[in-house]
Amino acid sequence: MKHRIITSLAAVGIVAGMGFGASAQAADFYAGKTVSVYIGYGPGSSYDKYARLLADHIGRFLPGNPKILSRNMPGAGGMRVTNYIYTAAPKDGTAWGAPSRAVATEPLLYGDKSKAAFKSPLDLNWIGSLNTEVGVAAVWHTTGVKTWEEAHDKPIIVAMSSSHGGISARAVNSLLRAKFQQVCCYGGGNNQNLAMERGEVEARIGWSWSSLKTTKMEWLKEGKINLLMQIGLQKNAEIPGDVPLVMDLAKSETDKKALKIIFSSQSMGRPFIMPPGVPGDRVAAVQAAFMKMVADKAFLAQAKKHRLDIDDPISGKAIEDLLRDVYASPADAVAAARAAIKSGEIKIVRQPKKRKKRKKKQAH
């Protein structure tokens, strides 16, 4: 992970070397301004906590030291705020978004059925990501399963958050030929954990390591759960080395590329965006401020206090390079990725409510 941090920090040096003029222009603009950070999830959510952490600190590093305000705009799994930033937000650099990490690959994975207003995520300006998320597949101890090899051919009941969730389990089923059986709908992680304790389900697939570490690390230490795999494009050094990476389990190059498309969003765990059309000097100034912030002692101390992992933060340029690579994936890999996330998808049809018949009043 260290090599990417070095690369990202080097990008700060490049931006800083672009000349005093650009920085001065940004300072002239941002001085006395208020920047709004629109958060795609509700108060108290993980995305909300990370966004508010950024809002507390980034103004110190941005030329002109503007005031930074956090505003919640939940809806559609983070897509509402993304579409607002893309279509309606001011394009002067005073509106930023904190969307779901999954929105970047939405057009590629869903094609014409995508809910994204943009066709390419490269139309947005990417500020950076506060961490690189790695998910895990965790199985409850009563199954007797301890490794991926033991789990591969055994039906295991998996908690599913909602009818729109469960992508990780479906991808692993389709591309790695596993037999996870999804049960919907448990909502957030706390409900899924409780379901495992009650014996209603036997596993969570795609559980963020940062979340597990801060909420249920005792389960791992006490042997109540076993980790089957790491889910992402790279391993997390904190996770025991014998837990395999999902990418290394692919049987063909096409399957591996399909997994990369699906799980590339893990590498932008807590991303921030700006609208298209923002002047380049302001984008560069914000990107540079972001990378200075993630190396700041006061920022890191507050993150630690609130138990927020700042693990391998990456620059906006690094995100753009990753997305450029993913969107250049061959057609067979894209087709395999799309088929994988739809395989076993749960469709919930809401029946219209029946109107109650009114009782006729009896004549007196």
C-alpha positions as CSV (number, residue, x, y, z in Angstrom):
1,M,0.0,0.0,0.0
2,K,2.9,2.3,0.7
3,H,3.8,2.7,-2.9
4,R,0.4,4.3,-3.7
5,I,0.7,6.7,-0.8
6,I,4.1,7.8,-2.1
7,T,2.7,8.2,-5.6
8,S,-0.3,10.2,-4.3
9,L,1.9,12.5,-2.2
10,A,4.2,12.9,-5.2
11,A,1.1,14.2,-7.1
12,V,0.8,16.9,-4.4
13,G,4.3,18.0,-5.3
14,I,3.4,18.2,-9.0
15,V,0.4,20.3,-8.3
16,A,2.4,22.5,-6.0
17,G,4.9,23.0,-8.8
18,M,2.2,24.2,-11.2
19,G,3.0,27.7,-10.2
20,F,2.0,30.4,-7.8
21,G,-0.4,31.9,-10.2
22,A,-2.9,29.0,-10.1
23,S,-2.7,28.8,-6.3
24,A,-3.3,32.6,-6.1
25,Q,-6.3,32.4,-8.4
26,A,-7.8,29.7,-6.2
27,A,-7.1,31.7,-3.1
28,D,-8.7,34.8,-4.6
29,F,-11.8,32.7,-5.3
30,Y,-12.1,30.7,-2.1
31,A,-11.4,33.6,0.3
32,G,-14.6,34.3,2.2
33,K,-16.6,31.6,0.4
34,T,-18.6,28.7,1.9
35,V,-18.1,25.2,0.4
36,S,-21.0,22.7,0.9
37,V,-20.1,19.0,1.1
38,Y,-23.3,17.0,0.2
39,I,-23.3,13.6,1.8
40,G,-25.1,10.8,0.1
41,Y,-26.2,9.1,3.3
42,G,-27.9,10.1,6.6
43,P,-26.4,11.5,9.8
44,G,-24.4,8.9,11.8
45,S,-23.6,6.7,8.8
46,S,-20.0,5.8,8.0
47,Y,-20.0,8.0,4.9
48,D,-21.4,10.8,7.0
49,K,-18.7,10.4,9.6
50,Y,-15.9,10.5,7.1
51,A,-17.3,13.5,5.2
52,R,-17.7,15.5,8.4
53,L,-14.1,14.6,9.3
54,L,-13.0,16.0,6.0
55,A,-15.1,19.1,6.5
56,D,-13.5,19.8,9.8
57,H,-10.0,19.9,8.4
58,I,-9.6,20.5,4.6
59,G,-10.3,24.2,4.8
60,R,-7.0,24.7,6.6
61,F,-5.1,23.4,3.5
62,L,-7.2,25.1,0.8
63,P,-6.0,28.5,-0.5
64,G,-8.3,31.2,0.9
65,N,-9.4,29.0,3.8
66,P,-13.1,28.8,3.0
67,K,-15.7,27.7,5.4
68,I,-16.7,24.0,4.9
69,L,-20.3,22.9,5.7
70,S,-21.7,19.4,5.7
71,R,-25.2,18.8,4.3
72,N,-26.9,15.4,4.1
73,M,-28.6,14.4,0.9
74,P,-29.4,10.7,1.3
75,G,-31.3,8.6,-1.3
76,A,-30.9,5.9,-3.9
77,G,-27.7,4.4,-2.3
78,G,-25.7,7.6,-2.8
79,M,-26.9,8.1,-6.4
80,R,-29.1,11.1,-5.6
81,V,-26.2,13.2,-4.4
82,T,-24.0,12.1,-7.3
83,N,-26.6,13.1,-9.9
84,Y,-27.1,16.4,-8.1
85,I,-23.4,17.1,-8.2
86,Y,-23.3,16.1,-11.9
87,T,-26.4,18.0,-13.1
88,A,-27.5,20.7,-10.8
89,A,-24.8,21.8,-8.3
90,P,-22.8,25.0,-8.9
91,K,-19.8,24.4,-11.1
92,D,-17.6,27.0,-9.4
93,G,-16.0,24.7,-6.9
94,T,-18.2,25.4,-3.9
95,A,-20.2,22.2,-4.1
96,W,-18.6,18.8,-3.4
97,G,-20.2,15.4,-3.1
98,A,-19.5,12.4,-0.8
99,P,-21.2,9.6,-2.7
100,S,-21.2,5.8,-2.4
101,R,-18.0,4.2,-3.7
102,A,-20.2,2.1,-6.0
103,V,-21.5,4.9,-8.1
104,A,-18.3,5.1,-10.2
105,T,-18.9,1.8,-12.0
106,E,-22.7,2.0,-12.1
107,P,-22.9,2.9,-15.9
108,L,-20.4,0.1,-16.7
109,L,-22.2,-2.6,-14.7
110,Y,-25.8,-1.7,-15.5
111,G,-25.6,-0.1,-19.0
112,D,-28.9,1.3,-20.1
113,K,-30.5,0.5,-16.8
114,S,-28.0,2.6,-14.9
115,K,-29.5,5.3,-12.6
116,A,-26.5,7.5,-13.1
117,A,-27.0,10.8,-14.9
118,F,-23.4,10.5,-16.3
119,K,-22.2,8.0,-18.9
120,S,-18.6,8.1,-17.7
121,P,-17.4,8.8,-14.1
122,L,-14.4,10.6,-15.7
123,D,-16.9,13.5,-16.5
124,L,-16.8,14.2,-12.8
125,N,-13.8,15.7,-11.0
126,W,-12.5,13.3,-8.3
127,I,-11.0,14.9,-5.2
128,G,-9.6,11.7,-3.6
129,S,-10.6,8.9,-1.3
130,L,-9.9,8.8,2.5
131,N,-9.2,5.1,2.4
132,T,-9.0,1.9,0.5
133,E,-11.7,-0.5,1.7
134,V,-11.2,-4.2,1.8
135,G,-14.2,-6.4,2.4
136,V,-14.1,-9.9,3.9
137,A,-16.3,-13.0,3.7
138,A,-16.9,-14.0,7.4
139,V,-18.6,-17.2,8.3
140,W,-20.1,-18.1,11.8
141,H,-18.2,-20.8,13.7
142,T,-21.2,-23.2,14.1
143,T,-20.9,-24.0,10.3
144,G,-17.6,-25.8,11.0
145,V,-16.1,-23.9,8.0
146,K,-12.8,-22.3,8.5
147,T,-11.3,-21.8,5.0
148,W,-12.4,-20.9,1.5
149,E,-11.6,-24.4,0.3
150,E,-14.1,-25.8,2.9
151,A,-16.7,-23.3,2.0
152,H,-16.5,-23.6,-1.7
153,D,-18.9,-26.5,-2.2
154,K,-21.1,-26.0,0.9
155,P,-24.4,-24.1,0.9
156,I,-24.0,-21.3,3.4
157,I,-26.9,-18.9,4.3
158,V,-25.8,-15.3,3.8
159,A,-27.4,-12.1,5.2
160,M,-28.5,-9.6,2.6
161,S,-29.0,-5.9,3.4
162,S,-31.7,-5.1,0.8
163,S,-33.0,-6.2,-2.6
164,H,-30.4,-3.9,-4.2
165,G,-27.5,-5.3,-2.1
166,G,-25.7,-8.6,-2.0
167,I,-23.6,-8.0,-5.0
168,S,-20.4,-9.4,-3.4
169,A,-22.1,-12.8,-2.7
170,R,-23.6,-13.0,-6.2
171,A,-20.3,-12.2,-7.8
172,V,-18.5,-14.8,-5.8
173,N,-21.3,-17.4,-6.6
174,S,-21.2,-16.7,-10.3
175,L,-17.5,-16.2,-10.9
176,L,-16.0,-18.5,-8.3
177,R,-18.7,-21.1,-8.4
178,A,-19.6,-20.8,-4.7
179,K,-23.0,-21.7,-3.2
180,F,-23.9,-18.8,-0.9
181,Q,-27.7,-18.6,-0.3
182,Q,-28.9,-15.1,0.3
183,V,-31.7,-14.1,2.6
184,C,-33.3,-10.7,2.3
185,C,-33.7,-8.2,3.9
186,Y,-31.8,-7.4,7.1
187,G,-30.8,-3.8,6.5
188,G,-27.6,-2.4,8.1
189,G,-24.7,-4.3,9.6
190,N,-26.0,-4.4,13.1
191,N,-29.0,-6.3,12.1
192,Q,-26.9,-8.7,10.0
193,N,-24.6,-9.3,12.9
194,L,-27.6,-10.0,15.2
195,A,-29.0,-12.5,12.7
196,M,-25.7,-14.4,12.8
197,E,-25.8,-14.6,16.6
198,R,-29.3,-15.8,16.5
199,G,-28.5,-18.5,13.9
200,E,-30.8,-17.1,11.2
201,V,-27.9,-16.7,8.8
202,E,-24.4,-18.1,8.7
203,A,-22.2,-15.5,7.0
204,R,-21.6,-11.9,5.8
205,I,-20.0,-11.5,2.4
206,G,-18.4,-8.1,1.6
207,W,-18.3,-6.9,5.3
208,S,-15.9,-4.0,5.4
209,W,-12.8,-4.8,7.3
210,S,-12.7,-1.3,8.9
211,S,-16.3,-1.9,10.2
212,L,-15.5,-5.4,11.5
213,K,-12.4,-4.1,13.2
214,T,-14.2,-1.4,15.1
215,T,-17.4,-3.3,16.0
216,K,-16.8,-7.0,16.2
217,M,-13.1,-7.7,16.4
218,E,-13.7,-9.8,19.5
219,W,-15.6,-12.3,17.4
220,L,-12.5,-12.9,15.3
221,K,-10.2,-13.1,18.4
222,E,-12.6,-15.5,20.1
223,G,-13.0,-17.7,17.1
224,K,-16.7,-16.9,16.6
225,I,-16.1,-16.1,13.0
226,N,-13.7,-17.3,10.4
227,L,-12.5,-15.3,7.4
228,L,-12.8,-17.0,4.0
229,M,-11.4,-14.3,1.7
230,Q,-10.5,-10.7,1.3
231,I,-12.6,-8.8,-1.2
232,G,-10.9,-6.0,-3.1
233,L,-8.1,-5.4,-5.6
234,Q,-5.4,-5.7,-3.0
235,K,-4.9,-7.3,0.4
236,N,-5.0,-5.5,3.7
237,A,-1.9,-6.1,5.7
238,E,-3.8,-6.2,9.0
239,I,-5.8,-9.3,7.9
240,P,-4.0,-12.7,8.5
241,G,-1.9,-13.5,5.4
242,D,-3.4,-17.0,4.9
243,V,-6.8,-15.4,4.0
244,P,-6.8,-15.3,0.2
245,L,-7.6,-12.4,-2.0
246,V,-10.7,-12.8,-4.2
247,M,-8.8,-11.8,-7.3
248,D,-6.4,-14.7,-6.8
249,L,-9.2,-17.3,-6.7
250,A,-10.4,-16.6,-10.3
251,K,-10.0,-19.6,-12.6
252,S,-9.7,-17.6,-15.9
253,E,-8.4,-14.2,-17.0
254,T,-11.9,-13.2,-18.0
255,D,-13.3,-14.0,-14.6
256,K,-10.4,-12.1,-13.0
257,K,-11.1,-9.0,-15.1
258,A,-14.8,-9.3,-14.3
259,L,-14.0,-9.4,-10.6
260,K,-11.8,-6.3,-11.0
261,I,-14.7,-4.4,-12.5
262,I,-17.1,-5.4,-9.7
263,F,-14.7,-4.8,-6.8
264,S,-12.7,-1.8,-8.2
265,S,-14.9,0.4,-6.1
266,Q,-13.3,-1.0,-2.9
267,S,-10.1,1.0,-3.9
268,M,-12.1,4.3,-3.5
269,G,-13.6,3.5,-0.1
270,R,-14.7,7.0,0.9
271,P,-14.6,9.2,-2.3
272,F,-15.3,12.9,-2.8
273,I,-16.3,14.5,-6.1
274,M,-16.8,17.9,-7.8
275,P,-19.0,18.7,-10.7
276,P,-17.8,18.8,-14.3
277,G,-16.8,22.3,-15.5
278,V,-15.1,23.5,-12.4
279,P,-12.1,25.6,-13.4
280,G,-8.9,23.5,-13.4
281,D,-7.0,25.7,-11.0
282,R,-9.7,25.2,-8.3
283,V,-9.8,21.4,-8.9
284,A,-6.0,21.2,-8.6
285,A,-6.1,23.3,-5.4
286,V,-8.7,21.1,-3.8
287,Q,-7.0,17.8,-4.8
288,A,-3.7,19.1,-3.4
289,A,-5.4,20.3,-0.2
290,F,-6.9,16.8,0.2
291,M,-3.6,15.0,0.0
292,K,-2.0,17.4,2.5
293,M,-4.9,16.9,4.8
294,V,-4.6,13.1,4.9
295,A,-1.0,13.4,6.1
296,D,-1.8,16.0,8.8
297,K,-1.3,14.9,12.4
298,A,-4.3,16.8,13.8
299,F,-6.5,15.2,11.1
300,L,-5.2,11.7,11.8
301,A,-5.6,12.2,15.5
302,Q,-9.3,13.1,15.1
303,A,-9.8,10.1,12.8
304,K,-8.3,7.8,15.3
305,K,-10.4,9.3,18.1
306,H,-13.5,8.6,16.1
307,R,-12.3,5.2,15.1
308,L,-12.2,6.0,11.4
309,D,-9.6,4.2,9.3
310,I,-7.5,6.4,7.1
311,D,-5.9,3.4,5.4
312,D,-4.1,4.0,2.1
313,P,-5.8,7.2,1.1
314,I,-5.6,7.9,-2.7
315,S,-5.5,11.0,-4.8
316,G,-8.1,12.1,-7.3
317,K,-5.7,11.3,-10.1
318,A,-5.2,7.8,-8.8
319,I,-9.0,7.3,-8.9
320,E,-9.2,8.6,-12.4
321,D,-6.4,6.3,-13.5
322,L,-8.2,3.3,-12.0
323,L,-11.5,4.2,-13.6
324,R,-9.9,4.8,-16.9
325,D,-8.4,1.2,-16.7
326,V,-11.6,-0.4,-15.6
327,Y,-13.7,1.3,-18.3
328,A,-11.3,0.0,-20.9
329,S,-12.1,-3.6,-19.8
330,P,-12.8,-6.1,-22.7
331,A,-16.4,-6.7,-23.7
332,D,-16.3,-10.3,-22.5
333,A,-15.2,-9.2,-19.0
334,V,-17.9,-6.5,-18.9
335,A,-20.6,-9.1,-19.9
336,A,-19.3,-11.6,-17.3
337,A,-19.5,-8.8,-14.6
338,R,-23.0,-7.8,-15.6
339,A,-24.2,-11.4,-15.6
340,A,-22.5,-12.1,-12.2
341,I,-24.3,-9.3,-10.3
342,K,-27.7,-10.2,-11.8
343,S,-27.3,-14.0,-11.2
344,G,-29.6,-14.9,-8.2
345,E,-30.8,-11.3,-7.8
346,I,-33.8,-11.0,-5.6
347,K,-36.7,-9.1,-7.0
348,I,-39.2,-7.6,-4.6
349,V,-42.6,-6.7,-6.0
350,R,-44.7,-4.5,-3.8
351,Q,-48.4,-5.3,-4.1
352,P,-50.8,-2.3,-4.1
353,K,-52.6,-1.9,-0.8
354,K,-56.2,-3.1,-0.9
355,R,-58.7,-0.5,0.0
356,K,-60.9,-1.3,3.0
357,K,-64.6,-1.2,2.3
358,R,-66.4,1.4,4.2
359,K,-69.3,0.1,6.3
360,K,-72.6,1.6,5.4
361,K,-74.1,3.7,8.1
362,Q,-77.4,2.2,9.4
363,A,-80.4,4.4,9.2
364,H,-81.9,5.3,12.6
